[in-house]
Amino acid sequence: MKSILSGQQVDFVGMLHELVELEFDAIEAYKTAIDRVVDEDFKSLLIRFNEQHERHVVEINHILIARGVEAVKGPTGKRWVIKGEVMLGQAIDNDKGILKVMFYIEEDTNKGYETLCQYKIWEEAVEILEQGLKDEQGHKRWLEEILDNWNDAE
């Protein structure tokens, strides 16, 4: 089966499962970032973004369960790599390094939602997926703006 990130996945349930796994992995990254970021304003926004990722997991799993499909129970083994990337980002460039890693994670979640929003297979999923995409786009946009401003200041 091809990855949701490639946009070539054909199994809608499989795509939803992969998206929830991606969300769980993002949550792990956010928890790691929140524990390590120094700037309190950044920390507050990361907490809010993490809460949105947690909401996405609940909402999509609820749809899966309502359809008689097993819910996704937790992150993948990739979470250890992602947590390591956040710690490495911190070691290399403190808060800026952490935010760079989070930006790349948001690129992945954006791709996942963009792919799934192309499919209007389950009516009850359309609004939730579209709202999830809007949330993810907001996360990515904020991170991109912060990083661009940071780079301009250097």
N, C-alpha and C positions, 0 to 999 in steps of 0.2 A: 504494500500500500504506500502511495506517495504521501509526502508531507503536506499538511495544511499550508505551510509557509511557501510551498512551491505553487500553490493554487491548482494542483493537479489531483487532489484527493477527490474521489467520486462517491464515497460512502458518507452520507450526511451525518449519520450517527457517529461514525468514526471521526469525522471532522469535529463534531461537537465535543467528543471525548478528548481529542487532541487539543482543542481550544481550552478546555477546563484544565488539562494537564499544564498547558502553557501558563494559564492563570495561577495555578498553584505554585509553579516555579517562580513566577513573577512575585508572588506573595513572599516566598522565601527570600528572594533578593531584596525586596523592600524591607523586610524585618532586619536583615543584615545591614542594609544602608541606614535605616533609622537608628540602629544601635551605634553606628560609627560616625555619622555626619555630625559636624560640630555646630554649624550655623543653625540657630533655632528656627529661623524662618523656613529654611530648607526642610528641616525636620518636620515642621508642622504640615507642610505641603506633602511630603512623602507619606506621612501618616494618613492624610486624607486620600491620597492616591491608592494606598494599600487598602483602605476601607472600601474603595470602589472595586478593586480587584476581588476582595472577599465577597462583595455583593454579587459580582458577576458569577462567581463560582456557585453561590447559593441559587441564583436565578436559573442558570443553565442546568444545574443538577436537578432542580425542581421540574423543569420541562422534561428532562430525560426520565425521571421517575414517573411522572404523569403519563408518559408514553410506554411505561412498562420496561424501560431500559435501565440497566444498572448505572448508578451514579459513579462519578469519579471520586475516589476516596482521599487522594492526596497527591503530593508532588511526585515527579519522576526522579530517577537517579541523577538526572541532569542538575538537580538542585544543588548538589555539592560543588559542581563546576561553577554554577552561577554565583553561589555564595563566595567561592574562592576568587572569582573575577571581581566581585565587589571589594573584597579585602585587598586584592592586588591593586585595584584602582585607587583605594585609599593610600596604600603604601607608596604608590608612584606620584600621586598628585592630590592628596588629601580630599577635601570635599569635591573639588572639580573632578577628580578621578572617579569618585563614586558616582557623580551625576552623569559622567560620560557612559559608564557601564549601564546605568539605569536608562539612558537614552536608547542604547542598543537593544535593551530588553523591551522597551516600548515600541521600537521598530518592529520587533517580532510579533507582539500582541496586536499591533495595528494591522500587519499583514494577515494575521489569522482572522480578525474581524472583517477586514475587507473581502477576503475570500468567502467567508460564510454569508456575508450580506448579499452576495450575488445570487444566493439560492433562497427562494421563497417557498421552501418545501413544507415546513410546518408553520402554519399561520401564527400560532402562539409564540413562536420564536422570533418572528420578524422584528417586532418592536424592541424586544430585549437585546437582540444582536445589534440593531441600529443604535440604541442608546449606549451599548457597550463600546461600539466604534467611536461614538462622539466622545465618550469618556477617555478612551485611549488616545484619540487625536489630541484632546486637551492636555493629557500628560506629556505627550511627545512634543507638542508645541511649546509648552512651558519649559521643558528641559532644553529644547533647542534655543529658545530665546535667552535663557540664563547662560548657556554655554557660549552663544554668539557674543553676548555682552561681555562675558568674561574674557573672551579672546580679543575683543576690541579694546579692552582696558589694558591688555598686556603689551 
